[in-house]
Amino acid sequence: MLIVKAGGGPGINWDGLAADLVEARGREETVLIHGGNAVRDALAARLGVPVRRVVSPSGVASVVTDKDALDVFLMAYPGLASTGIVAGLRRRGLDAVGLSGVDGGLWRAKAKREIPVREGDKTKLLRGNRTGRVEAVEARLLQVLLRAGYLPVLCAPALDEDGLIVNADNDTAAAATAAALGAETMVFLFEAPGFLSDPDDPGSRVAEIPAAEIESRLPSARGGMARKLIAVSRALARGVRAVYFGDGRAARPLRDALAGRGTVFR
Amino acid sequence: MLIVKAGGGPGINWDGLAADLVEARGREETVLIHGGNAVRDALAARLGVPVRRVVSPSGVASVVTDKDALDVFLMAYPGLASTGIVAGLRRRGLDAVGLSGVDGGLWRAKAKREIPVREGDKTKLLRGNRTGRVEAVEARLLQVLLRAGYLPVLCAPALDEDGLIVNADNDTAAAATAAALGAETMVFLFEAPGFLSDPDDPGSRVAEIPAAEIESRLPSARGGMARKLIAVSRALARGVRAVYFGDGRAARPLRDALAGRGTVFR
């Protein structure tokens, strides 16, 4: 089984990815997980709801989600992004079904109502946050749909311990989903050639990173990349055999990534 | 099988409806279809996108959907409304899965890119419209989910003949869905005690309307009610045995409607 996580940037080549997904599904069961941050950011600007980015004490970037931001998130991810992606994939011959982590209780998150954030030299505790980390996956709905021949297309939100809707990181959720489904292979596609040893130099792609070396790469990761590396590390620890990073802007993004043209983690 | 269509008004008693759905599912397979117009109208106002209401030459009210309005529709229906409803039903013990008519190719609509509208005494042709009427239902996805024990929760949009996303009336789509699934019973819940012979008088509820008399009731129907009557008429003609209108604001909306406390159509 193959889990593909496509980023939410505006440059992702959905035509090429759709063609690759048609191929992949000929070989094995496939689940697509997608982001939507470009759509979310544009909508937040239009609604005048600020996207508040913070950095944890350990250096991992994330977005604070209050009630207003959660509403914008729902409009953007399951609303605009997912519906558009599913319709686009269907036009390209894929029998896609769009789901959020709420459906069938798929993604169960541990709520992070208070989050420590770094501001300059200080660490502050931020309250009223509506995010969570996906820690359990109820895989049955995915299994039912895969068995019936559908392509499940997933994105956040998730549900927390009290059944409340929370924003959740799609990379972390993708790793948990791969582990729960017993997937052998994961692919992360985003707007870069792979993992870069220098985030400012697109020529600094690292072709292969053994699992044991992932932690040492964290200091040179920026923004969401640190969280991606942690997700990769967890996926490998929980039975996924290989994880691939690849350039979502390529003509055939998934095929290239699986051919090792990005970064391979084992 | 039972198909329940719940309106998108702010007064629908979702707690009571959830309790009734738990009961109903003990008796028979159930599909929930919902609106979202209150959420849509509030969001359209906030975004400064006007909700443009028109009346067809035959007197049926509808909303014009240009590209901007379609985006607002997607944010409101599959985004905010569906995700919130599914999470709420799950907290009340229902294993709900949210879908739009796009998923699994569920709702196939005939696009109405140009629509005739009445303006005073004149009829004009309005172009660039992104709505359609659901004329075919690909029921397989619903059957797969029902067989696996889930409660499917559906709303527009649909896909047109070219696979493009179109706004579609949920009442019409509900009737087509009931026919495609071979459902015996349909219930429409909204913010009124049932069909009113005088739309301004809540005391004018009509307890029973034979199928043959539906057409004669059209002139006294206002707003979306005319479209509901046409949907009822189609559902009965296509094999649904009884259709119930009921007050979605009641303590037990579905139970009351099925007990004949609204309007019964046979």
Contacts between the chains, C-beta under 8 A, distances in Angstrom:
chain1	res1	chain2	res2	distance
A	43	B	75	7.4
A	46	B	47	6.6
A	47	B	46	6.6
A	47	B	47	6.9
A	71	B	80	6.4
A	74	B	79	4.9
A	74	B	80	5.1
A	74	B	83	5.1
A	74	B	84	7.6
A	75	B	43	7.4
A	75	B	75	3.5
A	75	B	76	7.5
A	75	B	79	4.3
A	75	B	80	6.0
A	76	B	75	7.5
A	76	B	79	7.4
A	77	B	79	7.7
A	78	B	78	5.8
A	78	B	79	5.5
A	78	B	82	7.2
A	78	B	83	5.3
A	78	B	98	7.8
A	79	B	74	4.9
A	79	B	75	4.3
A	79	B	76	7.4
A	79	B	77	7.8
A	79	B	78	5.5
A	79	B	79	2.3
A	79	B	80	6.9
A	80	B	71	6.4
A	80	B	74	5.2
A	80	B	75	6.0
A	80	B	79	6.9
A	82	B	78	7.2
A	83	B	74	5.1
A	83	B	78	5.3
A	83	B	100	6.0
A	83	B	102	5.7
A	83	B	157	6.8
A	83	B	165	6.4
A	84	B	74	7.6
A	84	B	165	7.3
A	86	B	102	5.3
A	86	B	103	6.2
A	87	B	102	5.1
A	87	B	159	6.3
A	87	B	163	6.6
A	87	B	164	7.2
A	87	B	165	5.0
A	90	B	102	7.1
A	90	B	105	6.2
A	90	B	159	6.9
A	90	B	163	5.9
A	91	B	162	8.0
A	91	B	163	4.0
A	95	B	104	6.7
A	95	B	105	7.2
A	96	B	103	7.4
A	96	B	104	7.9
A	97	B	99	7.2
A	97	B	103	4.5
A	97	B	104	5.1
A	97	B	141	6.5
A	98	B	78	7.7
A	98	B	99	7.7
A	98	B	100	7.2
A	98	B	102	6.9
A	98	B	103	5.3
A	99	B	97	7.3
A	99	B	98	7.7
A	100	B	83	6.0
A	100	B	98	7.2
A	102	B	83	5.7
A	102	B	86	5.3
A	102	B	87	5.1
A	102	B	90	7.1
A	102	B	98	6.9
A	103	B	86	6.2
A	103	B	96	7.4
A	103	B	97	4.6
A	103	B	98	5.3
A	104	B	95	6.7
A	104	B	96	7.9
A	104	B	97	5.1
A	104	B	150	6.4
A	105	B	90	6.2
A	105	B	95	7.2
A	140	B	148	7.6
A	141	B	97	6.5
A	141	B	148	7.8
A	141	B	150	7.2
A	144	B	144	6.5
A	144	B	145	7.2
A	144	B	148	4.5
A	144	B	150	8.0
A	145	B	144	7.2
A	148	B	140	7.6
A	148	B	141	7.8
A	148	B	144	4.5
A	150	B	104	6.4
A	150	B	141	7.2
A	150	B	144	8.0
A	157	B	83	6.8
A	159	B	87	6.3
A	159	B	90	6.9
A	162	B	91	7.9
A	163	B	87	6.5
A	163	B	90	5.9
A	163	B	91	4.0
A	164	B	87	7.2
A	165	B	83	6.4
A	165	B	84	7.3
A	165	B	87	5.0
